[in-house]
């Protein structure tokens, strides 16, 4: 959920900030998966690849901490898949 935004332009600006910070700090793949036309919601997908599952889990947990560091966002549902 996004509380401070009042337009798709503001939403996309915030998503870009999150995307850039995640890629710069963790080198993960990030994309917006759903709710492209709603300015108060988004669904972000993250992917990391590692030969050690513990390392991959640490990267994902750090990515979630980074997302949670944005006061404009509230993370409501988190689904983690391990392959």
Protein Blocks (a to p, Z undefined) as FASTA:
>chain_A
ZZkbcbfklmmmmmmmmmmmmmmmnopacddfbhklbckbccdddddddfbfklmmmmmm
mmmmmmmmpmkbccfbdcdddZZ
